[in-house]
Amino acid sequence: MKASELRLKSVDELGQELVNLNKARFGLKMQLATQQSNKTSELGRLRRDIARVKAIMAEKEASK
């Protein structure tokens, strides 16, 4: 997910995206814990995406 795509979304849409990313991260962590998956790099990608969404939300809040 690119930052330029995220900047086009509203704060409400970013909040929903954040919820979805956190759910995906939780699900992946559970899969890794129960050894149903071995996609450890996916966890890092999700963490970076979550940080990216939070940073853009902060930018939008600061610009108000």
PyMOL Python script that loads the backbone (N, CA, C, O; Angstrom):
from pymol import cmd

cmd.read_pdbstr("""\
ATOM      1  N   MET A   1       0.841  -1.161   0.000  1.00  0.00           N
ATOM      2  CA  MET A   1       0.000   0.000   0.000  1.00  0.00           C
ATOM      3  C   MET A   1       0.898   1.240   0.000  1.00  0.00           C
ATOM      4  O   MET A   1       1.802   1.358   0.827  1.00  0.00           O
ATOM      5  N   LYS A   2       0.649   2.141  -0.912  1.00  0.00           N
ATOM      6  CA  LYS A   2       1.486   3.315  -1.054  1.00  0.00           C
ATOM      7  C   LYS A   2       0.918   4.488  -0.265  1.00  0.00           C
ATOM      8  O   LYS A   2      -0.294   4.608  -0.083  1.00  0.00           O
ATOM      9  N   ALA A   3       1.807   5.340   0.195  1.00  0.00           N
ATOM     10  CA  ALA A   3       1.391   6.509   0.960  1.00  0.00           C
ATOM     11  C   ALA A   3       0.556   7.452   0.101  1.00  0.00           C
ATOM     12  O   ALA A   3      -0.363   8.100   0.602  1.00  0.00           O
ATOM     13  N   SER A   4       0.867   7.532  -1.178  1.00  0.00           N
ATOM     14  CA  SER A   4       0.105   8.423  -2.063  1.00  0.00           C
ATOM     15  C   SER A   4      -1.353   7.966  -2.168  1.00  0.00           C
ATOM     16  O   SER A   4      -2.257   8.796  -2.264  1.00  0.00           O
ATOM     17  N   GLU A   5      -1.580   6.666  -2.151  1.00  0.00           N
ATOM     18  CA  GLU A   5      -2.949   6.138  -2.185  1.00  0.00           C
ATOM     19  C   GLU A   5      -3.676   6.468  -0.888  1.00  0.00           C
ATOM     20  O   GLU A   5      -4.864   6.791  -0.895  1.00  0.00           O
ATOM     21  N   LEU A   6      -2.958   6.384   0.217  1.00  0.00           N
ATOM     22  CA  LEU A   6      -3.566   6.634   1.522  1.00  0.00           C
ATOM     23  C   LEU A   6      -3.908   8.111   1.707  1.00  0.00           C
ATOM     24  O   LEU A   6      -4.897   8.441   2.361  1.00  0.00           O
ATOM     25  N   ARG A   7      -3.099   8.995   1.139  1.00  0.00           N
ATOM     26  CA  ARG A   7      -3.345  10.426   1.298  1.00  0.00           C
ATOM     27  C   ARG A   7      -4.639  10.864   0.611  1.00  0.00           C
ATOM     28  O   ARG A   7      -5.195  11.908   0.953  1.00  0.00           O
ATOM     29  N   LEU A   8      -5.117  10.084  -0.344  1.00  0.00           N
ATOM     30  CA  LEU A   8      -6.350  10.404  -1.048  1.00  0.00           C
ATOM     31  C   LEU A   8      -7.589  10.047  -0.234  1.00  0.00           C
ATOM     32  O   LEU A   8      -8.689  10.505  -0.547  1.00  0.00           O
ATOM     33  N   LYS A   9      -7.422   9.238   0.802  1.00  0.00           N
ATOM     34  CA  LYS A   9      -8.553   8.781   1.612  1.00  0.00           C
ATOM     35  C   LYS A   9      -8.856   9.771   2.727  1.00  0.00           C
ATOM     36  O   LYS A   9      -7.999  10.549   3.148  1.00  0.00           O
ATOM     37  N   SER A  10     -10.103   9.721   3.195  1.00  0.00           N
ATOM     38  CA  SER A  10     -10.502  10.578   4.317  1.00  0.00           C
ATOM     39  C   SER A  10     -10.042   9.948   5.634  1.00  0.00           C
ATOM     40  O   SER A  10      -9.578   8.808   5.665  1.00  0.00           O
ATOM     41  N   VAL A  11     -10.177  10.705   6.704  1.00  0.00           N
ATOM     42  CA  VAL A  11      -9.764  10.215   8.018  1.00  0.00           C
ATOM     43  C   VAL A  11     -10.607   9.002   8.422  1.00  0.00           C
ATOM     44  O   VAL A  11     -10.089   8.057   9.017  1.00  0.00           O
ATOM     45  N   ASP A  12     -11.905   9.027   8.100  1.00  0.00           N
ATOM     46  CA  ASP A  12     -12.768   7.891   8.433  1.00  0.00           C
ATOM     47  C   ASP A  12     -12.339   6.637   7.666  1.00  0.00           C
ATOM     48  O   ASP A  12     -12.308   5.542   8.227  1.00  0.00           O
ATOM     49  N   GLU A  13     -12.011   6.802   6.391  1.00  0.00           N
ATOM     50  CA  GLU A  13     -11.559   5.662   5.592  1.00  0.00           C
ATOM     51  C   GLU A  13     -10.224   5.134   6.103  1.00  0.00           C
ATOM     52  O   GLU A  13      -9.985   3.926   6.100  1.00  0.00           O
ATOM     53  N   LEU A  14      -9.356   6.042   6.542  1.00  0.00           N
ATOM     54  CA  LEU A  14      -8.073   5.613   7.106  1.00  0.00           C
ATOM     55  C   LEU A  14      -8.286   4.855   8.413  1.00  0.00           C
ATOM     56  O   LEU A  14      -7.585   3.884   8.694  1.00  0.00           O
ATOM     57  N   GLY A  15      -9.251   5.302   9.207  1.00  0.00           N
ATOM     58  CA  GLY A  15      -9.563   4.593  10.450  1.00  0.00           C
ATOM     59  C   GLY A  15     -10.045   3.179  10.175  1.00  0.00           C
ATOM     60  O   GLY A  15      -9.661   2.242  10.874  1.00  0.00           O
ATOM     61  N   GLN A  16     -10.887   3.022   9.155  1.00  0.00           N
ATOM     62  CA  GLN A  16     -11.368   1.694   8.794  1.00  0.00           C
ATOM     63  C   GLN A  16     -10.225   0.830   8.262  1.00  0.00           C
ATOM     64  O   GLN A  16     -10.159  -0.366   8.547  1.00  0.00           O
ATOM     65  N   GLU A  17      -9.333   1.439   7.493  1.00  0.00           N
ATOM     66  CA  GLU A  17      -8.169   0.716   6.970  1.00  0.00           C
ATOM     67  C   GLU A  17      -7.282   0.245   8.114  1.00  0.00           C
ATOM     68  O   GLU A  17      -6.739  -0.859   8.074  1.00  0.00           O
ATOM     69  N   LEU A  18      -7.138   1.080   9.125  1.00  0.00           N
ATOM     70  CA  LEU A  18      -6.336   0.725  10.295  1.00  0.00           C
ATOM     71  C   LEU A  18      -6.943  -0.468  11.032  1.00  0.00           C
ATOM     72  O   LEU A  18      -6.224  -1.372  11.457  1.00  0.00           O
ATOM     73  N   VAL A  19      -8.261  -0.468  11.180  1.00  0.00           N
ATOM     74  CA  VAL A  19      -8.949  -1.593  11.833  1.00  0.00           C
ATOM     75  C   VAL A  19      -8.714  -2.879  11.039  1.00  0.00           C
ATOM     76  O   VAL A  19      -8.421  -3.927  11.614  1.00  0.00           O
ATOM     77  N   ASN A  20      -8.845  -2.790   9.721  1.00  0.00           N
ATOM     78  CA  ASN A  20      -8.654  -3.968   8.877  1.00  0.00           C
ATOM     79  C   ASN A  20      -7.223  -4.490   8.954  1.00  0.00           C
ATOM     80  O   ASN A  20      -7.007  -5.701   9.012  1.00  0.00           O
ATOM     81  N   LEU A  21      -6.252  -3.592   8.954  1.00  0.00           N
ATOM     82  CA  LEU A  21      -4.848  -4.011   9.046  1.00  0.00           C
ATOM     83  C   LEU A  21      -4.553  -4.656  10.394  1.00  0.00           C
ATOM     84  O   LEU A  21      -3.821  -5.643  10.464  1.00  0.00           O
ATOM     85  N   ASN A  22      -5.118  -4.104  11.466  1.00  0.00           N
ATOM     86  CA  ASN A  22      -4.900  -4.696  12.790  1.00  0.00           C
ATOM     87  C   ASN A  22      -5.529  -6.084  12.886  1.00  0.00           C
ATOM     88  O   ASN A  22      -4.964  -6.978  13.518  1.00  0.00           O
ATOM     89  N   LYS A  23      -6.696  -6.270  12.263  1.00  0.00           N
ATOM     90  CA  LYS A  23      -7.319  -7.596  12.253  1.00  0.00           C
ATOM     91  C   LYS A  23      -6.468  -8.585  11.470  1.00  0.00           C
ATOM     92  O   LYS A  23      -6.294  -9.730  11.888  1.00  0.00           O
ATOM     93  N   ALA A  24      -5.942  -8.146  10.341  1.00  0.00           N
ATOM     94  CA  ALA A  24      -5.089  -9.012   9.531  1.00  0.00           C
ATOM     95  C   ALA A  24      -3.816  -9.364  10.290  1.00  0.00           C
ATOM     96  O   ALA A  24      -3.355 -10.504  10.235  1.00  0.00           O
ATOM     97  N   ARG A  25      -3.239  -8.383  11.003  1.00  0.00           N
ATOM     98  CA  ARG A  25      -2.031  -8.633  11.785  1.00  0.00           C
ATOM     99  C   ARG A  25      -2.298  -9.640  12.900  1.00  0.00           C
ATOM    100  O   ARG A  25      -1.489 -10.536  13.142  1.00  0.00           O
ATOM    101  N   PHE A  26      -3.435  -9.487  13.576  1.00  0.00           N
ATOM    102  CA  PHE A  26      -3.778 -10.422  14.640  1.00  0.00           C
ATOM    103  C   PHE A  26      -3.938 -11.834  14.082  1.00  0.00           C
ATOM    104  O   PHE A  26      -3.423 -12.799  14.647  1.00  0.00           O
ATOM    105  N   GLY A  27      -4.659 -11.941  12.962  1.00  0.00           N
ATOM    106  CA  GLY A  27      -4.858 -13.255  12.356  1.00  0.00           C
ATOM    107  C   GLY A  27      -3.546 -13.906  11.944  1.00  0.00           C
ATOM    108  O   GLY A  27      -3.359 -15.108  12.127  1.00  0.00           O
ATOM    109  N   LEU A  28      -2.645 -13.117  11.393  1.00  0.00           N
ATOM    110  CA  LEU A  28      -1.354 -13.660  10.974  1.00  0.00           C
ATOM    111  C   LEU A  28      -0.525 -14.072  12.182  1.00  0.00           C
ATOM    112  O   LEU A  28       0.159 -15.095  12.150  1.00  0.00           O
ATOM    113  N   LYS A  29      -0.584 -13.270  13.256  1.00  0.00           N
ATOM    114  CA  LYS A  29       0.153 -13.645  14.465  1.00  0.00           C
ATOM    115  C   LYS A  29      -0.359 -14.962  15.035  1.00  0.00           C
ATOM    116  O   LYS A  29       0.425 -15.776  15.523  1.00  0.00           O
ATOM    117  N   MET A  30      -1.664 -15.174  14.975  1.00  0.00           N
ATOM    118  CA  MET A  30      -2.225 -16.432  15.463  1.00  0.00           C
ATOM    119  C   MET A  30      -1.790 -17.604  14.575  1.00  0.00           C
ATOM    120  O   MET A  30      -1.480 -18.686  15.073  1.00  0.00           O
ATOM    121  N   GLN A  31      -1.770 -17.380  13.273  1.00  0.00           N
ATOM    122  CA  GLN A  31      -1.327 -18.434  12.352  1.00  0.00           C
ATOM    123  C   GLN A  31       0.139 -18.777  12.594  1.00  0.00           C
ATOM    124  O   GLN A  31       0.521 -19.947  12.565  1.00  0.00           O
ATOM    125  N   LEU A  32       0.955 -17.761  12.831  1.00  0.00           N
ATOM    126  CA  LEU A  32       2.365 -18.012  13.094  1.00  0.00           C
ATOM    127  C   LEU A  32       2.558 -18.738  14.421  1.00  0.00           C
ATOM    128  O   LEU A  32       3.417 -19.612  14.537  1.00  0.00           O
ATOM    129  N   ALA A  33       1.760 -18.376  15.416  1.00  0.00           N
ATOM    130  CA  ALA A  33       1.881 -18.999  16.731  1.00  0.00           C
ATOM    131  C   ALA A  33       1.470 -20.462  16.707  1.00  0.00           C
ATOM    132  O   ALA A  33       2.031 -21.281  17.435  1.00  0.00           O
ATOM    133  N   THR A  34       0.489 -20.793  15.868  1.00  0.00           N
ATOM    134  CA  THR A  34       0.028 -22.176  15.788  1.00  0.00           C
ATOM    135  C   THR A  34       0.703 -22.929  14.648  1.00  0.00           C
ATOM    136  O   THR A  34       0.330 -24.060  14.336  1.00  0.00           O
ATOM    137  N   GLN A  35       1.689 -22.305  14.035  1.00  0.00           N
ATOM    138  CA  GLN A  35       2.477 -22.899  12.956  1.00  0.00           C
ATOM    139  C   GLN A  35       1.635 -23.312  11.763  1.00  0.00           C
ATOM    140  O   GLN A  35       1.938 -24.307  11.104  1.00  0.00           O
ATOM    141  N   GLN A  36       0.573 -22.553  11.477  1.00  0.00           N
ATOM    142  CA  GLN A  36      -0.241 -22.800  10.299  1.00  0.00           C
ATOM    143  C   GLN A  36       0.298 -22.029   9.103  1.00  0.00           C
ATOM    144  O   GLN A  36      -0.105 -22.269   7.966  1.00  0.00           O
ATOM    145  N   SER A  37       1.209 -21.104   9.367  1.00  0.00           N
ATOM    146  CA  SER A  37       1.773 -20.288   8.299  1.00  0.00           C
ATOM    147  C   SER A  37       3.248 -20.056   8.600  1.00  0.00           C
ATOM    148  O   SER A  37       3.680 -20.128   9.751  1.00  0.00           O
ATOM    149  N   ASN A  38       4.009 -19.779   7.554  1.00  0.00           N
ATOM    150  CA  ASN A  38       5.420 -19.452   7.749  1.00  0.00           C
ATOM    151  C   ASN A  38       5.773 -18.155   7.026  1.00  0.00           C
ATOM    152  O   ASN A  38       6.921 -17.952   6.629  1.00  0.00           O
ATOM    153  N   LYS A  39       4.779 -17.277   6.856  1.00  0.00           N
ATOM    154  CA  LYS A  39       4.975 -16.005   6.163  1.00  0.00           C
ATOM    155  C   LYS A  39       5.396 -14.927   7.168  1.00  0.00           C
ATOM    156  O   LYS A  39       4.628 -14.011   7.460  1.00  0.00           O
ATOM    157  N   THR A  40       6.593 -15.040   7.682  1.00  0.00           N
ATOM    158  CA  THR A  40       7.049 -14.078   8.683  1.00  0.00           C
ATOM    159  C   THR A  40       7.276 -12.707   8.076  1.00  0.00           C
ATOM    160  O   THR A  40       7.134 -11.704   8.776  1.00  0.00           O
ATOM    161  N   SER A  41       7.620 -12.628   6.813  1.00  0.00           N
ATOM    162  CA  SER A  41       7.843 -11.329   6.184  1.00  0.00           C
ATOM    163  C   SER A  41       6.541 -10.546   6.040  1.00  0.00           C
ATOM    164  O   SER A  41       6.549  -9.316   6.000  1.00  0.00           O
ATOM    165  N   GLU A  42       5.432 -11.262   5.965  1.00  0.00           N
ATOM    166  CA  GLU A  42       4.119 -10.613   5.857  1.00  0.00           C
ATOM    167  C   GLU A  42       3.818  -9.802   7.118  1.00  0.00           C
ATOM    168  O   GLU A  42       3.183  -8.750   7.044  1.00  0.00           O
ATOM    169  N   LEU A  43       4.268 -10.283   8.257  1.00  0.00           N
ATOM    170  CA  LEU A  43       4.042  -9.578   9.522  1.00  0.00           C
ATOM    171  C   LEU A  43       4.755  -8.224   9.505  1.00  0.00           C
ATOM    172  O   LEU A  43       4.194  -7.226   9.956  1.00  0.00           O
ATOM    173  N   GLY A  44       5.955  -8.184   9.004  1.00  0.00           N
ATOM    174  CA  GLY A  44       6.688  -6.927   8.903  1.00  0.00           C
ATOM    175  C   GLY A  44       6.012  -5.957   7.957  1.00  0.00           C
ATOM    176  O   GLY A  44       5.965  -4.757   8.225  1.00  0.00           O
ATOM    177  N   ARG A  45       5.488  -6.463   6.851  1.00  0.00           N
ATOM    178  CA  ARG A  45       4.791  -5.614   5.887  1.00  0.00           C
ATOM    179  C   ARG A  45       3.555  -4.989   6.517  1.00  0.00           C
ATOM    180  O   ARG A  45       3.278  -3.805   6.326  1.00  0.00           O
ATOM    181  N   LEU A  46       2.810  -5.803   7.276  1.00  0.00           N
ATOM    182  CA  LEU A  46       1.614  -5.295   7.942  1.00  0.00           C
ATOM    183  C   LEU A  46       1.959  -4.223   8.973  1.00  0.00           C
ATOM    184  O   LEU A  46       1.258  -3.218   9.093  1.00  0.00           O
ATOM    185  N   ARG A  47       3.034  -4.441   9.708  1.00  0.00           N
ATOM    186  CA  ARG A  47       3.451  -3.459  10.713  1.00  0.00           C
ATOM    187  C   ARG A  47       3.818  -2.136  10.057  1.00  0.00           C
ATOM    188  O   ARG A  47       3.478  -1.070  10.571  1.00  0.00           O
ATOM    189  N   ARG A  48       4.508  -2.198   8.931  1.00  0.00           N
ATOM    190  CA  ARG A  48       4.877  -0.971   8.215  1.00  0.00           C
ATOM    191  C   ARG A  48       3.646  -0.268   7.662  1.00  0.00           C
ATOM    192  O   ARG A  48       3.560   0.960   7.696  1.00  0.00           O
ATOM    193  N   ASP A  49       2.685  -1.049   7.149  1.00  0.00           N
ATOM    194  CA  ASP A  49       1.450  -0.456   6.635  1.00  0.00           C
ATOM    195  C   ASP A  49       0.662   0.231   7.751  1.00  0.00           C
ATOM    196  O   ASP A  49       0.108   1.311   7.549  1.00  0.00           O
ATOM    197  N   ILE A  50       0.614  -0.394   8.918  1.00  0.00           N
ATOM    198  CA  ILE A  50      -0.090   0.198  10.056  1.00  0.00           C
ATOM    199  C   ILE A  50       0.586   1.515  10.450  1.00  0.00           C
ATOM    200  O   ILE A  50      -0.093   2.510  10.706  1.00  0.00           O
ATOM    201  N   ALA A  51       1.905   1.521  10.498  1.00  0.00           N
ATOM    202  CA  ALA A  51       2.642   2.734  10.842  1.00  0.00           C
ATOM    203  C   ALA A  51       2.402   3.820   9.796  1.00  0.00           C
ATOM    204  O   ALA A  51       2.271   4.996  10.134  1.00  0.00           O
ATOM    205  N   ARG A  52       2.345   3.424   8.536  1.00  0.00           N
ATOM    206  CA  ARG A  52       2.120   4.384   7.452  1.00  0.00           C
ATOM    207  C   ARG A  52       0.743   5.032   7.593  1.00  0.00           C
ATOM    208  O   ARG A  52       0.606   6.245   7.437  1.00  0.00           O
ATOM    209  N   VAL A  53      -0.273   4.223   7.887  1.00  0.00           N
ATOM    210  CA  VAL A  53      -1.637   4.750   8.045  1.00  0.00           C
ATOM    211  C   VAL A  53      -1.694   5.693   9.238  1.00  0.00           C
ATOM    212  O   VAL A  53      -2.303   6.760   9.153  1.00  0.00           O
ATOM    213  N   LYS A  54      -1.072   5.317  10.342  1.00  0.00           N
ATOM    214  CA  LYS A  54      -1.081   6.169  11.527  1.00  0.00           C
ATOM    215  C   LYS A  54      -0.374   7.489  11.266  1.00  0.00           C
ATOM    216  O   LYS A  54      -0.824   8.535  11.734  1.00  0.00           O
ATOM    217  N   ALA A  55       0.719   7.455  10.529  1.00  0.00           N
ATOM    218  CA  ALA A  55       1.458   8.685  10.224  1.00  0.00           C
ATOM    219  C   ALA A  55       0.622   9.621   9.362  1.00  0.00           C
ATOM    220  O   ALA A  55       0.609  10.830   9.594  1.00  0.00           O
ATOM    221  N   ILE A  56      -0.068   9.080   8.379  1.00  0.00           N
ATOM    222  CA  ILE A  56      -0.882   9.913   7.502  1.00  0.00           C
ATOM    223  C   ILE A  56      -2.095  10.460   8.253  1.00  0.00           C
ATOM    224  O   ILE A  56      -2.515  11.592   8.014  1.00  0.00           O
ATOM    225  N   MET A  57      -2.655   9.662   9.158  1.00  0.00           N
ATOM    226  CA  MET A  57      -3.759  10.159   9.980  1.00  0.00           C
ATOM    227  C   MET A  57      -3.280  11.330  10.839  1.00  0.00           C
ATOM    228  O   MET A  57      -4.003  12.313  10.998  1.00  0.00           O
ATOM    229  N   ALA A  58      -2.088  11.237  11.383  1.00  0.00           N
ATOM    230  CA  ALA A  58      -1.529  12.319  12.199  1.00  0.00           C
ATOM    231  C   ALA A  58      -1.298  13.563  11.348  1.00  0.00           C
ATOM    232  O   ALA A  58      -1.544  14.681  11.802  1.00  0.00           O
ATOM    233  N   GLU A  59      -0.826  13.374  10.112  1.00  0.00           N
ATOM    234  CA  GLU A  59      -0.639  14.506   9.202  1.00  0.00           C
ATOM    235  C   GLU A  59      -1.963  15.226   8.953  1.00  0.00           C
ATOM    236  O   GLU A  59      -2.037  16.455   8.986  1.00  0.00           O
ATOM    237  N   LYS A  60      -2.998  14.439   8.706  1.00  0.00           N
ATOM    238  CA  LYS A  60      -4.307  15.025   8.414  1.00  0.00           C
ATOM    239  C   LYS A  60      -4.875  15.750   9.637  1.00  0.00           C
ATOM    240  O   LYS A  60      -5.505  16.799   9.498  1.00  0.00           O
ATOM    241  N   GLU A  61      -4.658  15.203  10.823  1.00  0.00           N
ATOM    242  CA  GLU A  61      -5.140  15.843  12.046  1.00  0.00           C
ATOM    243  C   GLU A  61      -4.380  17.144  12.292  1.00  0.00           C
ATOM    244  O   GLU A  61      -4.970  18.130  12.736  1.00  0.00           O
ATOM    245  N   ALA A  62      -3.087  17.157  12.011  1.00  0.00           N
ATOM    246  CA  ALA A  62      -2.276  18.346  12.247  1.00  0.00           C
ATOM    247  C   ALA A  62      -2.604  19.463  11.272  1.00  0.00           C
ATOM    248  O   ALA A  62      -2.424  20.640  11.584  1.00  0.00           O
ATOM    249  N   SER A  63      -3.086  19.094  10.089  1.00  0.00           N
ATOM    250  CA  SER A  63      -3.371  20.109   9.076  1.00  0.00           C
ATOM    251  C   SER A  63      -4.729  20.770   9.258  1.00  0.00           C
ATOM    252  O   SER A  63      -5.065  21.700   8.525  1.00  0.00           O
ATOM    253  N   LYS A  64      -5.509  20.308  10.217  1.00  0.00           N
ATOM    254  CA  LYS A  64      -6.845  20.890  10.448  1.00  0.00           C
ATOM    255  C   LYS A  64      -6.754  22.268  11.021  1.00  0.00           C
ATOM    256  O   LYS A  64      -7.780  22.900  11.275  1.00  0.00           O
TER     257      LYS A  64
END
""", "prot")
cmd.dss("prot")
cmd.show_as("cartoon", "prot")
cmd.util.cbc("prot")
cmd.orient("prot")
